[in-house]
Amino acid sequence: MDTMTLDGNKEEDINTAALMLKQGKLIAFPTETVYGLGADIFNSQALKSIFLAKGRPADNPLIAHIGSLEDIDLIVSHFSDNARKLAEAFFPGPLTLILPVINSIPKQATANLDTIGIRMPNHPIALALLKKSGPVCAPSANISGKPSPTKAIHVLQDLDGKIDGILEGGSCEIGIESTVLLVDPIPTILRPGIITAEMIAEKTGIQIVNNEVSLNNPLSPGIKYRHYAPKATIHLTSSSEEFLHLLDRFPQSLKLSTHITTQFSELIPLKESTFYDVLRSADAGNISDIIILFPHADRIKSPGLANRVEKASST
């Protein structure tokens, strides 16, 4: 299969990508979080192709992407008052709502659950595409388990020849996946992201409970399996003393921290927008060890980044 490269800044290329999606083909496209791998949500064979191209476990549910609020009625069986408040406050944006799904949505989209994740991306190319194609399911456009793609070249590195096309649109602004929120009966963050519980409470008055999430029957992607991981071994610490010890043990390592000082000239900033790009650069450079200094206070301030770092470093 030849993977077609399309220009997301050209309307005719967006039209081509939308037509290809309607024909059951797989198209990668940019969002504000990461590049997604889109397939028509109503086409079960196309949805199966996502899992095949990514090597994604069949019990890892997909997220539906919509271009307008009207599309929600095509996917969701019940849209509660809380769900409406959240959508009005954060759509388009990096928030995914877990809602009850209608029976006509193929089971490949939901991993046989009775709920589905749904979001409206805040990216002009993604919105233009989705308004022409209709709703699509779109996990990250990478090989399952690897760092998510924040540039078109990342998609091609993983999926060239495995998908039908990629709609190029530059670098993704946020750089980590959306916050996933179970809306009812108890609002619960299943996967942290840029949008925090505090932001949700401030804008909607909805108080979020951060419960322990079941790994055996996950309602959200990014929970059950190791994710976002480079080939290198990640050594994660919150202690400056341990960081110095690790520097002695692994002098050729890549070094990241949320605090950049002149003491360590080789430190790379640890932040959401560049984290996956740094991991992919480490793979390209055959780096064997990555040391990350991430103090607990910083992890509390950036729960989405903390989640991705911890997932990438777990075995």
C-alpha positions in Angstrom: 0.0 0.0 0.0 1.2 3.5 -0.9 0.5 6.1 1.8 -0.7 9.3 0.1 0.6 12.6 1.6 -2.0 15.4 1.5 -1.7 19.1 2.5 -4.1 20.0 5.3 -3.9 23.7 4.3 -5.5 22.9 0.9 -9.2 22.5 0.7 -9.0 20.1 -2.2 -6.7 17.8 -0.2 -9.1 18.0 2.8 -11.9 17.0 0.4 -9.8 14.1 -0.9 -9.1 12.9 2.7 -12.8 13.2 3.6 -13.8 11.1 0.5 -11.2 8.5 1.4 -12.6 8.2 4.9 -16.1 7.7 3.5 -14.7 5.0 1.2 -13.5 3.0 4.3 -9.9 4.1 4.1 -7.5 5.1 6.9 -6.4 8.7 7.1 -4.1 10.2 9.7 -4.8 13.9 10.6 -3.5 16.5 13.0 -5.3 17.6 16.2 -4.3 20.0 18.9 -3.2 17.0 21.0 -1.5 14.4 18.7 -2.1 13.0 15.2 -5.0 10.7 15.0 -5.6 7.7 12.7 -9.2 8.2 11.4 -11.7 5.6 10.1 -15.4 6.0 9.5 -17.1 5.2 12.8 -20.0 3.4 11.0 -17.7 1.1 9.0 -16.7 -2.0 11.0 -14.2 -3.2 8.4 -12.4 0.2 8.5 -12.4 0.1 12.2 -10.8 -3.3 12.2 -8.1 -1.9 9.9 -7.1 0.6 12.6 -6.3 -2.3 15.0 -4.4 -4.2 12.3 -2.3 -1.1 11.2 -1.4 -0.1 14.8 -1.1 -3.6 16.2 -3.6 -2.4 18.8 -5.2 -4.8 21.3 -8.9 -5.4 20.5 -10.0 -4.6 24.0 -8.6 -1.1 23.9 -11.6 1.2 23.0 -11.4 3.9 20.4 -12.4 7.6 20.7 -15.0 9.1 18.3 -14.1 12.5 16.9 -16.8 14.9 15.7 -16.9 18.2 13.8 -20.1 19.6 15.3 -22.3 19.1 18.4 -25.1 17.9 16.2 -23.0 14.7 15.5 -23.4 13.7 19.1 -26.9 12.4 18.4 -25.5 10.0 15.8 -23.4 8.3 18.4 -24.7 8.8 21.9 -28.0 7.3 23.3 -28.3 9.7 26.2 -26.8 13.1 26.6 -27.2 14.1 30.3 -27.2 17.6 31.7 -23.7 17.2 32.9 -22.5 16.0 29.5 -24.1 19.0 27.9 -22.5 21.4 30.3 -19.1 19.8 29.7 -19.5 19.8 25.9 -20.6 23.5 25.9 -17.6 24.4 28.1 -14.8 22.4 26.5 -15.8 21.4 22.9 -13.8 22.0 20.8 -10.9 21.1 23.0 -8.8 18.3 24.5 -11.5 16.7 26.6 -13.1 13.3 25.8 -16.4 12.4 27.4 -17.4 8.8 28.1 -21.1 8.5 27.2 -23.6 5.7 26.5 -23.4 4.6 22.9 -26.2 3.8 20.5 -26.5 0.2 19.4 -25.8 0.9 15.7 -22.2 1.8 16.4 -19.9 -1.1 15.5 -18.5 -3.0 18.5 -15.0 -2.5 17.2 -15.3 1.2 18.2 -16.2 0.4 21.8 -14.3 -2.8 22.5 -17.8 -4.3 23.2 -18.6 -1.8 25.9 -21.9 0.1 26.2 -20.1 3.4 26.3 -17.9 5.4 23.9 -15.4 8.2 24.2 -16.3 11.3 22.1 -14.5 14.6 21.6 -14.4 17.5 19.2 -10.7 18.5 18.4 -9.7 22.1 18.5 -7.7 22.2 15.3 -8.8 23.9 12.1 -7.7 21.1 9.8 -9.3 18.4 11.9 -12.6 20.3 12.2 -12.6 21.0 8.4 -12.1 17.3 7.7 -14.7 16.1 10.2 -17.4 18.4 8.9 -16.9 16.9 5.5 -16.4 13.3 6.5 -18.7 12.9 9.4 -17.7 11.3 12.7 -14.6 9.1 12.7 -12.8 7.0 15.3 -9.3 8.1 15.7 -6.7 6.7 18.2 -3.2 8.1 18.0 -1.6 7.4 14.6 1.3 5.3 15.8 2.3 1.7 16.4 0.6 0.7 19.6 2.7 1.3 22.6 5.2 3.7 21.0 5.3 7.4 21.7 2.4 9.2 20.1 3.0 11.2 17.0 3.0 15.0 17.2 4.4 15.6 13.7 3.5 14.1 10.3 7.0 12.5 10.0 6.3 10.5 13.2 3.2 9.0 11.6 5.2 8.1 8.5 7.9 6.5 10.6 5.4 4.1 12.1 2.7 3.6 9.5 4.1 4.4 6.1 2.7 1.7 3.8 0.1 0.6 6.4 -2.4 3.4 6.0 -4.0 5.1 3.0 -3.1 8.7 3.6 -1.9 11.4 6.0 -3.2 14.9 6.1 -0.2 17.0 7.0 -0.7 19.9 9.4 2.5 20.8 11.2 3.3 20.1 14.8 0.6 19.5 17.4 0.3 22.3 19.9 -0.5 20.5 23.1 1.5 17.3 22.5 -0.3 14.8 24.8 -3.7 13.1 24.5 -6.9 14.5 25.7 -8.3 14.2 29.3 -10.8 11.4 29.4 -13.8 11.9 31.7 -16.5 9.4 32.7 -19.5 11.7 33.0 -22.2 9.6 34.7 -23.0 8.4 37.3 -19.9 9.8 39.1 -17.7 12.2 37.2 -14.3 10.5 37.1 -11.1 11.3 35.2 -10.0 8.1 33.6 -7.0 9.5 31.8 -5.5 12.8 32.8 -4.5 15.5 30.3 -4.2 19.2 30.0 -7.7 19.8 31.2 -7.7 19.2 35.0 -10.4 18.6 37.6 -9.9 22.1 38.8 -10.5 23.6 35.4 -13.7 21.5 35.0 -15.0 22.6 38.4 -14.3 26.2 37.7 -16.0 26.3 34.3 -19.0 24.0 35.0 -19.3 23.6 38.7 -19.0 19.8 38.2 -16.9 18.2 41.0 -14.6 15.4 39.7 -13.8 12.3 41.6 -10.4 10.7 40.7 -11.2 7.0 41.4 -9.0 4.0 41.0 -9.6 2.8 37.4 -10.2 -0.8 36.6 -7.5 -2.3 34.4 -9.5 -5.4 33.6 -12.3 -3.6 31.9 -11.0 -0.1 30.9 -13.5 2.4 29.6 -10.8 4.6 28.2 -7.6 4.0 26.0 -4.3 4.6 27.7 -5.1 2.6 30.8 -4.5 -1.1 30.5 -1.3 -1.4 28.5 2.1 0.1 28.5 2.0 3.2 26.3 4.1 6.0 25.0 7.3 4.1 25.5 10.6 4.5 23.6 13.2 1.8 23.0 15.4 3.3 25.7 15.1 2.5 29.4 13.6 5.5 31.3 14.9 6.1 34.8 12.4 8.3 36.6 13.2 10.1 39.8 11.8 12.9 41.9 15.0 13.4 43.9 17.9 15.6 42.9 20.2 13.3 44.9 19.1 10.2 42.9 19.3 12.2 39.7 23.0 12.8 40.4 23.5 9.2 41.2 21.9 8.2 37.9 24.1 10.6 36.0 27.1 8.8 37.3 25.7 5.4 36.3 24.5 6.5 32.9 26.8 9.3 31.7 25.7 8.9 28.0 22.0 9.2 28.8 19.5 11.7 27.6 18.5 14.0 30.5 15.1 15.7 31.0 13.8 17.8 33.9 11.0 20.2 34.6 13.6 22.5 36.2 16.4 23.7 33.9 19.5 25.1 35.6 23.0 26.1 34.5 24.4 23.3 36.7 23.5 20.7 34.0 24.0 22.2 30.5 22.7 19.1 28.7 19.3 19.1 30.4 16.3 19.0 28.0 13.1 20.7 29.2 10.4 18.2 30.3 7.1 19.5 29.0 3.9 18.2 27.3 4.4 19.8 23.9 7.8 18.2 23.2 7.9 15.0 25.4 6.9 12.5 22.6 9.2 14.3 20.1 12.1 13.9 22.5 11.4 10.2 23.0 11.2 9.6 19.2 14.5 11.6 18.8 16.1 9.3 21.4 15.0 6.3 19.4 16.4 7.7 16.2 19.7 8.4 18.0 19.9 4.9 19.5 19.9 6.3 23.0 19.8 3.4 25.5 19.0 5.4 28.7 16.8 8.4 29.5 17.0 10.0 33.0 14.0 12.1 34.0 13.9 14.4 37.1 10.3 15.0 37.8 9.6 16.2 41.4 6.4 15.2 43.0 5.2 18.8 43.3 5.5 19.2 39.5 3.7 16.0 38.9 0.7 17.3 40.9 0.7 20.5 38.8 0.9 18.6 35.5 -1.1 15.3 36.0 -1.3 14.6 32.3 2.4 14.8 31.7 3.0 12.8 34.9 0.7 10.1 33.6 2.5 9.9 30.2 6.0 9.9 31.8 5.0 7.1 34.3 3.4 5.0 31.5 6.4 5.4 29.3 8.8 4.3 32.1 6.7 1.4 33.4 7.5 -2.2 32.4 
